[in-house]
């Protein structure tokens, strides 16, 4: 079992690491000092379980939970505040450790994780989806709700997230971000993708190209190459609205 400890306080991380050292089936432990660092570590470290503090500077543990890729690691929240319990379980946490806790209490939480990990995820099992993205900026981190992203376009090594409140830049490839966001978004151009629920209509242009008209008023290029992929999704959406 691979564990990532996420806590902004060094003594809390050290204590958890000592307690985890007593568990024989933990193969690797890594630490992150905040939520941004935790999300950066995820692809390379690939933890099975996050031991995640809730109250941290800049972004909270709840923000981290809402920003995890799928399939996500299991989450055990670790906090000194009991008022977050309901929100924690809404975030698909498997347990909630209230500081200070002892070794038996940690062991019970880890046993829950072992039991979950022992059950293979089937194709039919619903995966939690990312509900927000954390975008590092010069003076902090911007939280962008996925539902607010109308369309996405590439800009060199970045993508531009087009929302009604701005156009933040995120260092990410378009293909990598679409993998993370799932079927809500579809590529409509070599350099662009759109959230299906924002599409209001299509304008036809020359040579099979077109434009997607969005509910927010934006116009997004639809190339002939991707047109055949987009149209069936729109027909399916309209059919589901009629039912």
Secondary structure, DSSP 8 states (H G I E B T S, - for coil): -EEEEE-S-HHHHHHHHHHHTT-TT--EEEEESSHHHHHHHHHHH--SEEEEES--SSS-HHHHHHT--SS--EEEEEES-GGGHHHHHHTT-SEEEESS--HHHHHHHHHHHHHHHHS---TTS------EEEEEETTEEEEEEGGG--EEEEETTEEEEEETTEEEEEES-HHHHHHHHGGGEEEEETTEEEEGGGEEEEEE-GGG-EEEEETTS-EEEE-HHHHHHHHHHHHHHHHHHH-
